[in-house]
Amino acid sequence: MYYQSKSIRSARAIRSKALLFTLLFHIALIGYFTYGANLPLTELLPEAVLDFLGMNTPEASDVPIP
């Protein structure tokens, strides 16, 4: 019984560390691409993500809006 609870706690700690490392890595990668490369974030992210974040701006059309 003791070994089972110890292994469960160990697995939970490993998963937590992996998730934290993954999040920090991706945040650093996105930060580098946006600030280090002088590219706007809207050019890097796909349309679906931009729609979800509310950052998608419609392109100006040639048809006037009444």
HELIX and SHEET records of a PDB file:
HELIX    1   1 TYR A    2  GLY A   31  1                                  30    
HELIX    2   2 TYR A   32  GLY A   36  3                                   5    
HELIX    3   3 LEU A   41  LEU A   44  1                                   4    
HELIX    4   4 GLU A   47  LEU A   53  1                                   7    
END                                                                             
